């Protein structure tokens, strides 16, 4: 599970910020907290903020760290790295971007990070903390210098000289059959990113689940039934045009003049269904793939095209331990203020982004927010009303 994520000098963020999934010592919705390797962790986190405030960039920072690591194996020694530093400052554009993430695998908590620019990996580090132990340094890389533990990271010994300047050491060691390194890469592989604005690229996962009776297909159909979308089944067919693809039709009841069902007919999903229904069909597969495999699912604009009740239903899937048995996590951005209710989300699950006077984004959580008098947000506040009234910032300013 993801414990926390720290990043610096990435897109609209100049300064170091941390998104944490660690549960604060508060009372609301205590049952949703998940114990993992001596940590109490949260299954859901949500970002709020004005347009262009930086909430999407928090999610993109997670994706960027994943992509830099997973794409490292493909790089030739002279290839550029995909760096996106904060560019609205005289110095930050030439400074490195920094990512650090903490996560649990089994009984171990890992802390992994790196600093980089377009030309090279400048620093890289990996630490492990096992249950009941202190944190132990597995390796530390600074430029061309490596310090590697012979007892806890023997898989890296002798491989540092084969590591190009633009290549991550963890990636190289994993390629050479390093067991710990491969576990690190596998964890990042289980981090999925989706844009809620365009779900068509993800529909294939849902349709494959249904057509081939894959794991998750039954759960997808149950979700459609529970949300009463108006259809009574889905037909999935293979198309062979220039390339293989899947197409779907939704099955609807046909009624006579007395309102009696006389038959069922199928209609092309694209033509028959609303944009919201099509989106739910598209993202249902990735949602249950995440839940059934214990993944971290990152969704930008989750609420786009969806009724607030549907968004709430999706959040509830991750918050329900009877459904989310493998402790999957959902991190998403939204403008849906209906979710700002402590019946649905805890104060430590609600995050805000706002730009300062220099157009640099800031990230802060509701649980750590203090008003001008230094008071915390109490659990009896009307969070939605307070947010709309500007109490917590992170709203558009109209001139």
C-alpha positions in Angstrom: 0.0 0.0 0.0 1.0 3.6 -0.6 2.1 5.3 2.7 3.2 8.7 1.4 4.6 10.5 -1.6 6.9 13.5 -1.6 7.8 15.5 -4.6 9.6 18.8 -5.5 10.1 21.0 -8.5 7.5 19.3 -10.7 5.2 21.2 -13.1 3.3 23.8 -11.0 5.0 22.7 -7.7 8.2 24.5 -6.9 8.5 23.6 -3.2 8.5 20.2 -1.6 5.0 18.8 -0.9 3.8 15.5 0.6 0.6 13.6 0.0 0.2 11.1 2.8 -2.2 8.1 3.1 -1.4 7.7 6.8 -4.5 7.9 9.0 -4.6 10.7 11.5 -5.7 10.0 15.1 -9.4 11.1 14.5 -12.6 9.3 15.2 -14.8 9.6 12.0 -15.1 6.5 9.8 -12.4 4.6 11.9 -13.5 1.3 10.4 -12.1 2.2 6.9 -8.5 2.5 8.2 -6.3 -0.4 7.0 -3.4 -1.7 9.1 -0.3 -2.4 7.0 3.2 -3.1 8.3 2.9 -1.1 11.5 1.1 1.7 9.6 -2.6 2.7 9.7 -3.4 3.6 6.1 -6.3 5.1 4.2 -8.0 3.5 1.1 -9.0 6.9 -0.5 -7.7 10.4 -0.9 -9.4 13.2 -2.9 -8.0 16.5 -4.3 -10.0 19.7 -4.5 -8.9 23.0 -6.0 -9.6 25.7 -8.5 -8.8 25.1 -12.2 -5.1 25.3 -12.8 -4.4 25.2 -9.0 -2.3 22.0 -9.3 -4.5 19.2 -8.2 -4.0 17.3 -11.4 -0.3 17.8 -11.1 -0.2 15.9 -7.8 -1.6 12.9 -9.7 0.7 13.5 -12.6 3.7 13.5 -10.3 2.8 10.0 -9.1 2.5 8.9 -12.7 5.7 10.6 -13.7 7.7 8.8 -11.0 6.2 5.5 -12.1 6.9 6.2 -15.8 10.5 7.3 -15.2 11.2 4.1 -13.3 9.3 1.7 -15.6 10.7 3.3 -18.8 14.3 3.3 -17.5 14.9 -0.1 -19.0 14.2 1.2 -22.5 16.8 4.0 -22.4 20.0 4.2 -24.4 22.9 5.9 -22.6 22.4 9.2 -24.4 18.6 9.3 -24.2 17.0 12.3 -22.4 14.8 11.8 -19.3 11.3 13.2 -19.2 11.8 16.1 -16.7 9.2 18.8 -16.1 10.5 21.2 -13.5 8.7 24.3 -12.3 9.5 26.9 -15.0 8.1 30.2 -13.4 11.2 30.8 -11.4 14.7 32.1 -12.3 16.5 29.1 -10.8 14.0 26.2 -10.4 13.9 25.5 -14.2 17.6 24.4 -14.0 17.2 22.5 -10.7 16.4 18.8 -10.4 13.0 17.3 -9.8 12.8 15.1 -6.8 10.4 12.1 -6.0 10.3 10.0 -2.9 7.7 7.4 -2.1 7.0 5.1 0.8 5.0 1.9 0.4 4.5 -1.5 2.0 5.0 -4.9 0.5 4.2 -7.8 2.9 5.9 -7.1 6.2 8.3 -4.5 4.8 8.0 -0.8 4.3 10.2 0.7 1.6 11.3 4.3 1.0 12.6 4.8 -2.5 13.4 8.0 -4.3 15.5 9.9 -6.8 16.6 13.3 -8.0 16.9 13.8 -11.7 17.0 16.3 -14.6 16.7 15.7 -18.4 20.3 14.5 -18.6 20.9 12.2 -15.6 19.9 10.6 -12.4 21.7 12.7 -9.8 20.8 10.8 -6.6 18.9 7.6 -5.9 18.2 5.8 -2.6 16.3 2.8 -1.2 15.6 2.0 2.4 13.7 -0.9 4.0 12.0 -1.1 7.4 10.8 -4.6 8.5 8.3 -5.1 11.3 10.0 -4.5 14.6 13.2 -3.1 13.1 14.7 0.3 12.4 14.9 1.6 8.9 17.9 0.1 7.0 19.8 1.6 4.1 19.8 -0.8 1.1 21.7 1.5 -1.2 22.6 5.2 -1.7 23.7 6.7 -5.0 25.1 10.1 -5.3 26.3 10.9 -8.9 28.7 8.1 -9.8 29.2 7.0 -6.2 27.3 4.1 -4.8 27.0 2.7 -1.2 25.4 -0.7 -1.3 24.5 -3.0 1.7 26.2 -6.3 1.3 23.8 -8.0 3.7 20.4 -6.5 2.7 21.0 -5.6 -1.0 23.6 -8.1 -2.2 21.8 -8.3 -5.6 23.2 -4.8 -6.3 26.9 -5.6 -5.6 29.1 -5.2 -8.7 26.4 -3.8 -10.9 26.9 -0.1 -10.2 29.6 0.2 -12.9 27.1 -1.0 -15.5 24.6 1.8 -14.6 24.5 4.6 -17.2 24.0 8.1 -15.8 20.4 8.3 -17.2 19.4 4.8 -15.8 17.9 4.1 -12.4 19.9 1.5 -10.4 16.7 -0.3 -9.2 15.6 -0.8 -12.8 19.0 -2.2 -13.9 19.3 -4.6 -10.9 15.7 -5.8 -11.6 16.6 -6.5 -15.2 19.5 -8.6 -13.9 17.1 -10.7 -11.8 17.4 -8.8 -8.5 14.6 -10.1 -6.3 14.0 -6.9 -4.1 14.4 -4.6 -7.1 11.9 -6.6 -9.1 9.4 -6.4 -6.2 9.9 -2.6 -6.3 9.1 -2.5 -10.0 6.1 -4.8 -9.6 4.7 -2.4 -7.0 4.9 0.5 -9.4 3.5 -1.6 -12.2 0.4 -2.0 -10.0 -0.2 1.8 -10.0 -2.7 2.7 -12.7 -3.5 6.2 -13.9 -6.7 7.3 -15.7 -8.2 10.5 -17.1 -11.8 10.8 -16.1 -12.4 13.1 -19.1 -11.7 10.5 -21.7 -12.5 6.9 -20.7 -12.6 5.3 -24.1 -9.0 4.2 -23.8 -10.0 2.1 -20.8 -13.2 0.5 -22.1 -11.3 -2.5 -23.5 -10.5 -3.8 -20.0 -14.2 -3.8 -19.1 -15.3 -5.4 -22.3 -12.6 -8.1 -22.1 -13.8 -8.9 -18.6 -17.3 -9.4 -19.8 -16.6 -11.2 -23.1 -14.0 -13.7 -21.8 -15.5 -14.1 -18.3 -12.4 -12.7 -16.7 -12.0 -12.0 -13.0 -14.0 -8.9 -12.2 -16.7 -9.4 -14.8 -19.3 -10.5 -12.3 -18.5 -7.5 -10.1 -18.8 -5.1 -13.1 -22.3 -6.5 -13.9 -23.4 -6.3 -10.3 -22.3 -2.6 -10.2 -24.4 -1.9 -13.3 -27.4 -3.6 -11.7 -27.0 -1.7 -8.4 -26.8 1.6 -10.1 -30.0 1.1 -12.2 -28.6 2.4 -15.5 -31.7 1.3 -17.5 -30.2 -1.6 -19.4 -30.4 -5.3 -18.4 -27.2 -6.7 -19.9 -24.4 -6.0 -22.3 -23.4 -7.9 -25.4 -19.7 -7.7 -26.4 -18.6 -8.6 -29.9 -15.3 -8.7 -31.6 -14.7 -6.4 -34.6 -12.1 -7.2 -37.3 -11.6 -4.0 -39.3 -8.0 -2.9 -39.7 -7.3 -4.3 -36.2 -9.0 -6.4 -33.6 -11.3 -4.5 -31.2 -14.3 -5.0 -29.0 -17.7 -3.4 -29.4 -20.7 -3.4 -27.1 -24.5 -3.2 -27.2 -26.7 -2.7 -24.2 -29.9 -4.8 -23.8 -33.1 -3.0 -23.1 -36.7 -4.1 -22.3 -39.3 -3.4 -25.0 -42.8 -2.7 -23.7 -46.3 -2.8 -25.2 -48.9 -0.2 -24.7 -49.9 -1.7 -21.4 -46.4 -1.3 -20.0 -45.7 -5.0 -20.1 -42.3 -6.3 -21.2 -42.8 -8.2 -24.5 -39.2 -8.7 -25.5 -35.6 -7.5 -25.2 -33.5 -5.8 -27.8 -29.8 -4.7 -28.0 -28.7 -1.3 -29.1 -25.2 0.1 -29.8 -23.9 1.5 -26.6 -22.4 4.6 -28.2 -25.7 5.6 -29.7 -28.1 4.5 -27.0 -26.5 5.4 -23.7 -25.8 8.8 -22.0 -22.3 10.1 -21.6 -22.3 9.2 -17.9 -23.5 5.7 -18.5 -20.8 5.2 -21.2 -18.2 6.5 -18.8 -19.2 4.1 -16.0 -19.0 1.2 -18.4 -15.6 2.4 -19.5 -14.1 2.8 -16.0 -15.8 -0.1 -14.3 -13.2 -2.6 -15.5 -10.2 -0.7 -14.3 -11.9 0.0 -11.0 -12.5 -3.7 -10.2 -9.1 -4.7 -11.7 -7.6 -2.4 -9.0 -9.9 -3.7 -6.2 -9.3 -7.4 -7.0 -5.5 -7.0 -7.4 -4.8 -4.5 -4.6 -3.6 -1.7 -6.9 -3.3 2.0 -6.5 -5.7 3.6 -8.9 -5.2 7.3 -9.8 -8.1 9.1 -11.5 -8.1 12.7 -12.7 -11.6 14.2 -12.8 -13.3 11.1 -11.5 -16.6 12.9 -11.3 -16.7 14.2 -14.9 -20.0 13.1 -16.6 -21.1 11.1 -13.5 -24.0 11.9 -11.1 -22.7 12.6 -7.6 -24.4 9.4 -6.3 -22.3 7.3 -8.8 -19.1 9.0 -7.7 -20.0 8.3 -4.1 -20.8 4.6 -5.0 -17.3 4.2 -6.6 -15.6 5.7 -3.5 -17.7 3.3 -1.3 -16.3 0.3 -3.2 -12.8 1.2 -2.0 -13.9 2.2 1.5 -15.7 -1.2 2.1 -13.3 -3.8 3.4 -15.8 -6.6 2.5 -15.4 -5.5 -1.2 -11.9 -4.1 -1.1 -10.3 -7.2 0.5 -6.8 -6.6 -1.0 -6.5 -3.0 0.3 -6.6 -1.2 -3.1 -6.3 2.6 -2.9 -8.1 5.3 -4.9 -6.5 8.7 -5.3 -8.5 11.2 -7.4 -9.2 14.8 -8.3 -12.7 16.2 -8.4 -14.9 19.4 -8.3 -17.8 17.5 -6.8 -18.4 19.3 -3.5 -21.2 16.8 -2.5 -18.4 14.5 -1.3 -17.3 17.1 1.3 -19.2 15.3 4.0 -17.7 13.5 6.9 -20.3 10.7 6.4 -18.4 9.8 3.2 -14.8 10.9 3.8 -12.6 11.6 6.7 -10.8 14.9 7.2 -7.4 13.3 6.5 -8.7 12.0 3.2 -9.5 15.5 1.9 -6.8 17.5 0.2 -6.6 21.0 -1.3 -4.3 22.7 -3.9 -3.9 26.4 -4.2 -1.4 28.7 -5.9 0.7 31.2 -4.0 1.6 34.8 -5.0 4.4 33.4 -7.3 2.1 30.9 -9.1 3.6 28.0 -7.3 1.1 25.3 -6.1 0.7 24.3 -2.5 -0.8 21.0 -1.2 -2.5 20.7 2.2 -5.0 18.4 3.9 -8.2 19.4 5.7 -7.0 17.6 8.9 -3.9 19.8 9.1 -5.7 23.1 8.1 -5.7 25.9 10.7 -7.8 29.0 10.6 -6.4 32.5 11.3 -6.8 31.8 15.0 -4.9 28.6 14.8 -7.9 26.4 15.3 -8.3 22.9 13.6 -11.3 21.9 11.6 -13.8 20.2 14.0 -15.7 17.1 12.9 -19.0 18.8 13.4 -18.4 21.5 10.7 -20.4 21.6 7.4 -17.3 21.0 5.3 -19.0 21.5 1.9 -20.6 24.9 3.0 -17.3 26.0 4.5 -15.4 25.1 1.3 -17.8 26.9 -1.0 -17.6 30.0 1.3 -13.8 30.0 1.0 -12.9 29.0 4.5 -10.3 26.5 3.4 -9.1 28.3 0.3 -8.5 26.3 -2.9 -11.4 28.0 -4.8 -11.4 30.3 -7.8 -11.2 34.0 -7.2 -13.5 36.0 -9.5 -12.7 39.7 -10.3 
